Amino acid sequence: MAKADRLERLDIRRAELEGEYRDALIAALRVTADGRWGLFDHQKDRVAKARAAPVIETLSELADEIDDMRATLGLEPFDLHQDFMAVRGPAAADAVGEPKQARAWLDRLGAPAD
């Protein structure tokens, strides 16, 4: 019974952390949608990359903790973080800009751009 209680508490904490991750990602996406580049790391701009680094670090730390919990619970890895990280990095010359991409992500998450 103690193990079941511990797993239930872990699952509740996992859900809370996933909510924190989503909220942090939405906040960062809103800043990007307003015109601040760097979150998606599409340009070779050191200043923008440095400005986005703390956000990326926070998201990655949360995702690592979530993935550890999901592994303990026998769940699949945290897709939202994997999907987000997959779209970061250099983009093709004809790719949409970061603000437009951020608005698309906000739509995907069902969050208004504010």
Buried (B, 14 or more C-beta within 10 A) or exposed (E): EEEEEEBEEBBEEBEEBBEBBBEBBBEBBBBBBEEBBBBBBBBEEEEBBEBBEEBBEBBBEBBEBBBEBBEEEEEEEBEBBEEBEEBEEEBEEEEBBBBEBBBBBBEEEEBEEE
